[in-house]
Amino acid sequence: MFGFTLGTDKTRMITPDAALPGRAEPIPTASTHAISGRPLKSSVPEGMEEVIFGMGCFWGVERIFWQIPGVWLTSVGYAGGFTPNPTYEEVCSGQTGHNEVVRVIFDPAQVSFDDLLRHFWEGHDPTQGMRQGNDRGTQYRSGIYTTSPAQQDAAEASRQLYADRLVSSGYGAITTEIVAAPEYYLAEDYHQQYLHKNPQGYCGIGGTGVTCPVGLRT
């Protein structure tokens, strides 16, 4: 969403010792979801699950998931880096290591994790490395951040299935990282449900057009 910081290669992951120091306290943000009214800091209700996705600019990614029936709550934030409680400007500098991500809490009785994975793979191009379209930098990398061994297994299986589809369609290797969910930091108020508040706002998200198999677990 923003250009390069002068003299900084934002497509190169920073090392922990070179990352910005951050701060001890969380940055200010919205208290509730602009659409559902649910608290953004909600814990996961009994019987539900959470997962975190990185697919590029988090404005468009969040809209993909809040529209899915069975998704109980979404929020945008930062994860996968080294700087505690980072600001958006710090993340954009490429000096925190964080990814722009969306936290998704969902009811598996209404929407399966496999279906969320299908939206993830089809909603962006997972072969682009440290960018997504015109948005370049480590904050735009593709990632699935899981919260259970079952999610990890399903995500890895889906990556292999979709990789085969992409290769047969002329795309390169998938660069998506799939790891256990790291600490998640909520982004600032104005980023939360951004495209609900600004329907004509920027959305840099676009898929490959390659269909992902339905029912990904084998």
TORLO-41624 format. One line per field, with one value per residue (C-alpha): x, y, z; residue in three letters; residue number from 1. Coordinates in Angstrom, 1 decimal, decimal comma, padded with zeros to 4 digits. Layout:
u <- [X / ...]
v <- [Y / ...]
w <- [Z / ...]
res <- [Ala / ...]
n <- [NUM / ...]
This chain:
u <- [000,0 / 003,0 / 006,3 / 009,8 / 011,6 / 014,6 / 017,7 / 015,8 / 015,3 / 011,9 / 011,8 / 014,7 / 013,7 / 015,3 / 017,2 / 016,0 / 019,0 / 018,4 / 014,6 / 013,0 / 012,6 / 008,8 / 007,1 / 005,8 / 002,1 / -000,3 / -001,0 / -004,5 / -007,1 / -010,9 / -012,7 / -015,4 / -015,9 / -017,4 / -019,9 / -020,8 / -020,1 / -018,2 / -015,1 / -012,0 / -010,0 / -012,5 / -011,1 / -012,2 / -015,6 / -016,0 / -016,4 / -014,9 / -011,4 / -009,0 / -006,4 / -004,3 / -003,8 / -001,3 / -002,2 / -001,0 / -002,7 / -004,8 / -007,7 / -008,9 / -008,0 / -010,2 / -013,2 / -012,8 / -013,2 / -015,8 / -018,1 / -017,9 / -020,9 / -019,6 / -016,8 / -017,6 / -015,0 / -012,2 / -009,5 / -006,4 / -003,0 / 000,7 / 002,4 / 005,5 / 008,0 / 010,3 / 009,1 / 006,6 / 003,5 / 004,5 / 002,8 / 001,8 / 004,5 / 007,1 / 005,8 / 005,9 / 009,5 / 010,5 / 012,3 / 010,0 / 009,7 / 006,0 / 003,4 / 000,1 / -002,4 / -006,0 / -007,2 / -010,2 / -012,4 / -014,8 / -017,4 / -016,4 / -020,0 / -020,8 / -017,7 / -014,9 / -011,2 / -010,8 / -013,2 / -011,3 / -008,1 / -009,8 / -010,6 / -007,0 / -005,4 / -007,8 / -007,8 / -004,2 / -001,1 / 001,0 / 004,0 / 005,1 / 007,5 / 007,8 / 005,1 / 001,5 / 000,9 / 002,3 / 002,7 / 006,3 / 007,9 / 008,1 / 004,8 / 003,0 / 004,2 / 001,9 / 001,4 / -000,9 / -000,4 / -002,1 / -003,4 / -003,6 / -001,7 / -004,8 / -004,8 / -001,1 / -001,6 / -004,5 / -002,7 / 000,4 / -001,7 / -003,6 / -000,4 / 000,8 / -002,5 / -002,6 / 001,0 / 000,3 / -002,6 / -000,5 / 002,5 / 000,2 / -001,2 / 002,3 / 002,9 / 006,1 / 006,6 / 004,4 / 006,3 / 003,7 / 005,0 / 002,9 / 003,9 / 002,3 / 000,6 / 003,1 / 002,1 / -000,6 / -000,8 / -003,9 / -003,5 / -004,7 / -008,4 / -008,5 / -007,3 / -010,0 / -012,8 / -011,2 / -013,2 / -016,5 / -015,7 / -014,3 / -016,1 / -014,2 / -010,8 / -007,7 / -007,7 / -004,5 / -005,8 / -006,2 / -006,0 / -004,4 / -007,7 / -006,6 / -009,3 / -008,3 / -009,7 / -012,7 / -012,3 / -008,6 / -007,9 / -007,0]
v <- [000,0 / 002,3 / 002,6 / 001,6 / 003,4 / 005,1 / 002,8 / -000,2 / -003,4 / -004,3 / -007,7 / -009,0 / -010,3 / -008,4 / -010,2 / -010,2 / -008,2 / -005,5 / -005,1 / -002,1 / -002,2 / -001,6 / -000,9 / -002,7 / -001,6 / -002,4 / 000,4 / 002,0 / 000,4 / -000,1 / -002,0 / -003,7 / -005,0 / -002,4 / -004,8 / -007,4 / -005,3 / -008,1 / -007,2 / -007,4 / -008,9 / -011,7 / -015,1 / -018,1 / -019,3 / -022,9 / -025,1 / -022,6 / -022,3 / -019,5 / -019,3 / -016,4 / -015,7 / -013,5 / -012,8 / -009,3 / -006,0 / -006,9 / -004,6 / -006,8 / -010,1 / -009,2 / -008,5 / -012,0 / -013,7 / -011,5 / -012,3 / -016,1 / -017,6 / -019,3 / -016,8 / -015,3 / -012,6 / -011,1 / -008,5 / -007,2 / -007,1 / -008,0 / -011,3 / -013,3 / -010,6 / -009,5 / -006,0 / -006,1 / -004,0 / -002,5 / 000,4 / 000,4 / 002,8 / 000,6 / -002,5 / -000,6 / 000,3 / -003,4 / -003,2 / -005,3 / -008,6 / -008,6 / -009,7 / -008,0 / -010,7 / -011,4 / -013,2 / -015,4 / -017,0 / -019,5 / -022,1 / -025,4 / -026,6 / -023,9 / -023,6 / -026,1 / -025,3 / -026,8 / -024,2 / -021,4 / -022,8 / -022,8 / -019,1 / -018,5 / -020,2 / -018,8 / -015,3 / -014,4 / -015,6 / -017,7 / -017,9 / -014,3 / -014,4 / -011,1 / -009,3 / -009,4 / -007,6 / -004,1 / -004,3 / -005,3 / -006,2 / -008,8 / -007,6 / -008,9 / -012,5 / -015,4 / -017,3 / -019,6 / -019,4 / -022,4 / -023,1 / -026,9 / -029,9 / -030,8 / -027,3 / -027,7 / -031,0 / -029,8 / -026,6 / -028,6 / -031,1 / -028,3 / -026,6 / -029,7 / -030,2 / -026,6 / -026,6 / -029,3 / -027,3 / -024,2 / -025,9 / -027,5 / -024,0 / -022,5 / -020,9 / -021,3 / -022,8 / -021,8 / -019,6 / -019,7 / -020,2 / -022,5 / -022,4 / -022,4 / -019,0 / -016,5 / -013,6 / -011,5 / -007,7 / -005,8 / -003,0 / 000,5 / 001,5 / 002,8 / -000,5 / -002,6 / -003,5 / -000,8 / -001,7 / -001,7 / 001,9 / 002,8 / 000,7 / 002,2 / 001,9 / 000,3 / -003,5 / -005,1 / -008,7 / -010,9 / -014,6 / -016,7 / -017,9 / -021,5 / -023,4 / -025,1 / -028,6 / -028,7 / -031,0 / -030,5 / -033,0 / -036,5]
w <- [000,0 / 000,4 / -001,4 / -000,3 / 002,4 / 000,8 / 001,0 / 002,4 / 000,6 / 002,1 / 000,3 / 002,5 / 005,9 / 008,8 / 011,5 / 015,1 / 016,3 / 013,7 / 014,3 / 015,8 / 019,6 / 019,6 / 022,9 / 026,0 / 025,7 / 022,8 / 020,4 / 020,5 / 018,3 / 017,9 / 020,6 / 018,5 / 015,0 / 012,8 / 011,3 / 014,0 / 017,1 / 018,7 / 020,8 / 018,6 / 021,5 / 022,0 / 023,0 / 021,0 / 022,1 / 023,0 / 020,0 / 017,6 / 016,2 / 015,1 / 012,3 / 011,0 / 007,3 / 005,4 / 001,8 / 001,0 / 002,0 / 004,9 / 003,9 / 001,1 / 002,9 / 005,8 / 003,5 / 001,9 / 005,3 / 007,0 / 004,1 / 004,7 / 006,6 / 009,7 / 010,3 / 013,7 / 013,9 / 011,9 / 012,7 / 011,1 / 012,7 / 012,5 / 013,2 / 012,3 / 013,2 / 016,0 / 017,1 / 020,1 / 019,6 / 016,2 / 014,5 / 010,9 / 010,0 / 011,6 / 009,8 / 006,5 / 007,1 / 006,7 / 010,0 / 012,2 / 010,2 / 010,7 / 008,1 / 007,5 / 008,7 / 009,4 / 012,5 / 011,8 / 014,4 / 012,9 / 013,7 / 012,2 / 012,4 / 009,8 / 007,8 / 007,5 / 007,8 / 004,4 / 003,0 / 004,6 / 003,0 / -000,4 / 000,0 / 001,1 / -001,9 / -004,5 / -003,0 / -003,8 / -005,7 / -003,3 / -005,7 / -005,4 / -002,5 / -000,6 / -002,5 / -003,7 / -007,0 / -006,8 / -003,0 / -002,2 / 001,1 / 003,7 / 005,2 / 002,1 / 002,2 / 002,0 / 005,3 / 007,2 / 010,9 / 012,5 / 016,0 / 016,2 / 014,7 / 012,7 / 011,1 / 010,4 / 008,7 / 006,6 / 005,5 / 004,4 / 002,5 / 000,8 / -000,2 / -002,0 / -003,8 / -004,9 / -005,9 / -008,4 / -009,8 / -010,1 / -011,8 / -014,4 / -015,0 / -015,6 / -012,2 / -010,1 / -006,7 / -003,7 / -001,3 / 001,5 / 005,0 / 007,2 / 010,9 / 014,3 / 015,0 / 016,5 / 018,7 / 017,1 / 017,5 / 016,5 / 013,9 / 014,4 / 014,4 / 010,9 / 009,4 / 011,1 / 008,5 / 006,3 / 003,2 / 005,1 / 006,2 / 002,7 / 000,2 / -002,7 / -001,0 / -002,3 / -002,5 / -003,9 / -003,6 / -006,7 / -007,2 / -010,0 / -011,4 / -010,7 / -008,8 / -005,6 / -004,9 / -002,6 / 000,4 / 000,8 / 003,6 / 002,4]
res <- [Met / Phe / Gly / Phe / Thr / Leu / Gly / Thr / Asp / Lys / Thr / Arg / Met / Ile / Thr / Pro / Asp / Ala / Ala / Leu / Pro / Gly / Arg / Ala / Glu / Pro / Ile / Pro / Thr / Ala / Ser / Thr / His / Ala / Ile / Ser / Gly / Arg / Pro / Leu / Lys / Ser / Ser / Val / Pro / Glu / Gly / Met / Glu / Glu / Val / Ile / Phe / Gly / Met / Gly / Cys / Phe / Trp / Gly / Val / Glu / Arg / Ile / Phe / Trp / Gln / Ile / Pro / Gly / Val / Trp / Leu / Thr / Ser / Val / Gly / Tyr / Ala / Gly / Gly / Phe / Thr / Pro / Asn / Pro / Thr / Tyr / Glu / Glu / Val / Cys / Ser / Gly / Gln / Thr / Gly / His / Asn / Glu / Val / Val / Arg / Val / Ile / Phe / Asp / Pro / Ala / Gln / Val / Ser / Phe / Asp / Asp / Leu / Leu / Arg / His / Phe / Trp / Glu / Gly / His / Asp / Pro / Thr / Gln / Gly / Met / Arg / Gln / Gly / Asn / Asp / Arg / Gly / Thr / Gln / Tyr / Arg / Ser / Gly / Ile / Tyr / Thr / Thr / Ser / Pro / Ala / Gln / Gln / Asp / Ala / Ala / Glu / Ala / Ser / Arg / Gln / Leu / Tyr / Ala / Asp / Arg / Leu / Val / Ser / Ser / Gly / Tyr / Gly / Ala / Ile / Thr / Thr / Glu / Ile / Val / Ala / Ala / Pro / Glu / Tyr / Tyr / Leu / Ala / Glu / Asp / Tyr / His / Gln / Gln / Tyr / Leu / His / Lys / Asn / Pro / Gln / Gly / Tyr / Cys / Gly / Ile / Gly / Gly / Thr / Gly / Val / Thr / Cys / Pro / Val / Gly / Leu / Arg / Thr]
n <- [1 / 2 / 3 / 4 / 5 / 6 / 7 / 8 / 9 / 10 / 11 / 12 / 13 / 14 / 15 / 16 / 17 / 18 / 19 / 20 / 21 / 22 / 23 / 24 / 25 / 26 / 27 / 28 / 29 / 30 / 31 / 32 / 33 / 34 / 35 / 36 / 37 / 38 / 39 / 40 / 41 / 42 / 43 / 44 / 45 / 46 / 47 / 48 / 49 / 50 / 51 / 52 / 53 / 54 / 55 / 56 / 57 / 58 / 59 / 60 / 61 / 62 / 63 / 64 / 65 / 66 / 67 / 68 / 69 / 70 / 71 / 72 / 73 / 74 / 75 / 76 / 77 / 78 / 79 / 80 / 81 / 82 / 83 / 84 / 85 / 86 / 87 / 88 / 89 / 90 / 91 / 92 / 93 / 94 / 95 / 96 / 97 / 98 / 99 / 100 / 101 / 102 / 103 / 104 / 105 / 106 / 107 / 108 / 109 / 110 / 111 / 112 / 113 / 114 / 115 / 116 / 117 / 118 / 119 / 120 / 121 / 122 / 123 / 124 / 125 / 126 / 127 / 128 / 129 / 130 / 131 / 132 / 133 / 134 / 135 / 136 / 137 / 138 / 139 / 140 / 141 / 142 / 143 / 144 / 145 / 146 / 147 / 148 / 149 / 150 / 151 / 152 / 153 / 154 / 155 / 156 / 157 / 158 / 159 / 160 / 161 / 162 / 163 / 164 / 165 / 166 / 167 / 168 / 169 / 170 / 171 / 172 / 173 / 174 / 175 / 176 / 177 / 178 / 179 / 180 / 181 / 182 / 183 / 184 / 185 / 186 / 187 / 188 / 189 / 190 / 191 / 192 / 193 / 194 / 195 / 196 / 197 / 198 / 199 / 200 / 201 / 202 / 203 / 204 / 205 / 206 / 207 / 208 / 209 / 210 / 211 / 212 / 213 / 214 / 215 / 216 / 217 / 218]
